[in-house]
Amino acid sequence: MIYLLALLMGMIAGLRAMTAPAAASWGAYFGFIGLTGTWMAFLGSIWAALILTILAVAELVADQLPATPSRTVPIQFATRGIMGAVAGAAIGAGFGQWTGGLAAGAVGAVAGTLGGAAFRSVMAKAFRRDAPAAFIEDAIAIVGAWLIINALTVFAAS
């Protein structure tokens, strides 16, 4: 189950690169992900959560700009892969399985990047504009990240 949640969080990073690590950081800060004593403990600080949230909000705004490059250009693609791996590793580290979480998060980020680009393209064509498709994608990323973090609390309790 941990690997599935890490994979899904990686997919969130494929949609919005900074939303996944921001969600993982808030999850650690509120104790939903137990990172104390791990190499990723820094994500549980309020500063990490705030900085990553600011970056996530900036990304949501920048995504609406016409000059923003495609998520499939090398730097964007790599960033999404790295952020998916970090978020996946955080989920895994909370359960002593950071390497598997890292790998699952990276794979999820690739799938989310490619699948998200295709899905958004179809939606944009259907709406005949990109903005509604982008807002729907934003909502999927935010709600999805929230659901994943909440699923961790259920899993940790059992």
C-alpha positions in Angstrom: 0.0 0.0 0.0 2.9 2.4 0.8 4.3 1.9 -2.7 0.9 2.6 -4.3 0.5 5.8 -2.3 4.1 6.8 -3.3 3.3 6.1 -6.9 0.2 8.1 -6.8 2.0 11.0 -5.1 4.6 10.8 -7.9 1.7 11.1 -10.4 0.6 14.3 -8.6 4.2 15.6 -9.1 3.7 14.8 -12.8 0.7 17.1 -12.8 2.1 19.8 -10.5 5.8 19.4 -9.5 5.7 21.3 -6.3 2.3 20.2 -5.0 3.6 16.7 -4.2 6.5 17.7 -1.9 4.5 20.4 -0.3 1.8 17.9 0.6 4.4 15.5 1.9 5.9 18.2 3.9 2.6 19.2 5.5 1.9 15.5 6.1 5.2 15.2 8.0 4.6 18.5 9.9 1.2 17.3 11.1 2.5 13.9 12.0 0.7 11.9 9.2 4.1 10.8 7.9 6.6 9.9 10.6 9.9 11.3 9.3 11.5 12.0 12.7 14.9 10.2 12.9 15.1 9.8 9.1 17.2 11.6 6.6 14.1 13.3 5.4 13.1 14.8 8.8 13.8 18.3 7.5 10.5 18.0 5.5 8.6 18.0 8.8 9.6 21.5 9.7 7.2 24.4 9.4 9.8 26.2 7.2 10.0 23.4 4.7 6.2 23.2 4.5 5.9 27.0 4.1 8.6 27.3 1.5 7.3 24.3 -0.5 3.7 25.7 -0.3 4.9 29.1 -1.7 6.7 27.3 -4.5 3.5 25.2 -5.2 1.3 28.3 -5.3 3.8 30.1 -7.6 3.8 27.1 -9.9 -0.1 27.1 -10.0 0.1 30.8 -11.1 3.0 30.3 -13.6 1.2 27.4 -15.2 -1.5 29.8 -16.4 1.0 32.0 -18.2 1.3 31.5 -22.0 5.1 31.6 -21.9 5.3 28.6 -19.5 7.2 25.8 -21.3 5.6 22.3 -21.8 6.0 19.9 -18.9 7.8 17.5 -21.3 10.8 19.7 -22.0 13.9 18.2 -20.3 14.2 20.6 -17.4 10.4 20.4 -16.6 10.4 16.7 -17.0 13.4 16.2 -14.8 12.0 18.5 -12.1 8.8 16.5 -12.0 10.7 13.3 -11.8 12.9 14.5 -8.9 10.0 16.0 -7.0 8.0 12.8 -7.4 11.0 10.8 -6.2 11.4 13.1 -3.1 7.7 13.0 -2.2 7.6 9.2 -2.8 10.7 8.8 -0.6 9.1 10.8 2.1 6.0 8.6 2.1 8.2 5.5 2.1 10.6 6.8 4.8 7.7 7.2 7.2 7.3 3.5 7.0 11.0 2.5 6.8 10.9 2.0 3.0 12.3 5.1 1.5 14.1 3.5 -1.4 11.0 1.7 -2.7 9.0 4.9 -2.1 11.6 6.9 -4.1 11.4 4.5 -7.0 7.6 4.4 -7.0 7.4 8.2 -6.8 9.8 8.6 -9.7 7.9 6.1 -11.9 4.6 7.8 -10.9 6.0 11.2 -11.9 6.9 10.0 -15.4 3.4 8.5 -15.8 1.8 11.7 -14.4 3.8 13.9 -16.6 3.0 12.1 -19.8 -0.5 11.2 -18.9 -1.2 14.6 -17.5 0.0 16.3 -20.7 -2.2 14.1 -22.9 -5.2 14.5 -20.6 -4.8 18.3 -20.5 -4.5 18.4 -24.3 -7.7 16.5 -24.8 -9.5 18.7 -22.2 -8.1 21.9 -23.8 -9.4 20.8 -27.2 -12.8 20.0 -25.7 -13.0 23.4 -24.0 -11.3 25.2 -27.0 -9.2 26.9 -24.4 -6.4 25.8 -22.1 -7.4 27.7 -18.9 -10.4 25.5 -17.9 -8.2 22.4 -18.5 -5.4 23.9 -16.4 -7.8 24.7 -13.5 -9.3 21.2 -13.6 -5.7 19.8 -13.5 -4.9 22.0 -10.6 -7.9 20.8 -8.7 -7.1 17.1 -9.4 -3.5 17.7 -8.1 -4.5 19.5 -4.9 -7.4 17.2 -4.0 -5.4 14.1 -5.0 -2.5 15.1 -2.8 -4.8 15.7 0.1 -6.5 12.3 -0.3 -3.1 10.6 -0.5 -1.9 12.2 2.8 -5.2 11.3 4.5 -4.9 7.7 3.2 -1.6 7.6 5.0 -3.3 8.4 8.3 -5.7 5.5 7.8 -2.8 3.1 6.8 -0.6 4.2 9.8 -3.5 3.7 12.2 -4.0 0.1 11.1 
